[in-house]
Amino acid sequence: MQPSQKSFSRISSVRLPSRPTDTLWDISIEDGKIAGITEQDDSIPTSDDSVYQADGGLLAPSLCHAHIHLDKCFLLQDPAFGDLQIKEGSFQEAMELTTAAKTRFTSEDLLRRGRRLIEESIGYGVTSMRAFVELDGDVMSRCLEAAIKLKDEYASLCDIQICAFAQNPIISGDGAETVQRLMTEAAANPEVDVVGSTPYVEDDENLEKHLYWIIDLALRNKKRLDFHLDYFVNEKRQPSIWRVIELLRQQKWPLDSQVLLGHCTRLVLFPDEEWQKLHNAIGDLPITFVGLPTSDLFMMRTDSHIRGTLDIPKMIKKHNLDGILAVNNVGNAFTPQGNCDPLSIASLGVALFHAGTKDNCELLYHCVSTRAKSAIGFINAPYTDRELAVGQPADFLLFEYDGGRTRKTITEAVLDGGTHRRTFKNGTLIYLE
């Protein structure tokens, strides 16, 4: 059943980020965009049903899944896969359990779990997402076909960007030719926006061929590029980030097409001089790092208890690199814990990165909101804008009165996002009750 919607011409009596909390504002909306921001007009009758009365709640930019796996969600909780449960919690086990699950994927199953992920995400305040779907000899194109249907079904509620994704090797091993064929077909599909892969699953001698092949595929089809990269924490194993940078330059990657690099947990072992070297090597290349802490912290640990996930705030503020945060997986063997709420990742970041100051909380929020939207190409406005502005899409997350208090600032929302949220897409309120 499709969630219900109601459009409004004005949202009245809101608090806004980076503005005095003792002043309430009205946001007028035309053609799905912000048409005006004025101090609250008490003369507007509360009975006007084209005006949403926010009663002093905080109105902030909506959230974004910059990296979410649409086809592998909720496997641990679904009766169809109830026998495929975690016993070790290792990366290899997660690969094996997920591969076994994929042999059972059906169109109905993919649509059912996908709808749940999308609707739960919208309920938390998500209005855009980059959805990864796998192609290989087990699922063939079933995951992609389901994603295209879901993209169309929820088009008015959430902007869904599809990433055709190769989790398995594309150069070495059995099944590589099938993956190459499926990825080639997917890249030519106009419904596919991004191509991506996991180079680290390849034999070492074939890793560079893998990188070159995927970059070339993206360039030939004018698609964006998204790698799961260097997903290990082992100082004896060299990261492939340097070769990715070299190949992007050699293959003349366009500077207006952002490349996202997810995980990159090997980089946590970098000393400061290596971070400076990385900054210099990237230069003007449009590279954004994606921290995926819920997955990384569950998967990435060593015998010496080193845990690996990118310190995104530090990368941005100290090393002048571009970074965002995302959920990645929900309810599968790669990430059994957590939910569909990107704000929970920002909240986790407060403790994980020791980032409890006002500036850090605002940065964490934008890493799952405006920065994330900019990185995946959904907004052109600078992601450093912390205020809603005239002309921007009317995509909002409203934090309403919740259990005796109202969140007045982004910092309060990051520290505790609460449960009373309203999601607006193009000025339209989405009802999920």
Disulfide bonds with the S-S distance in Angstrom:
none
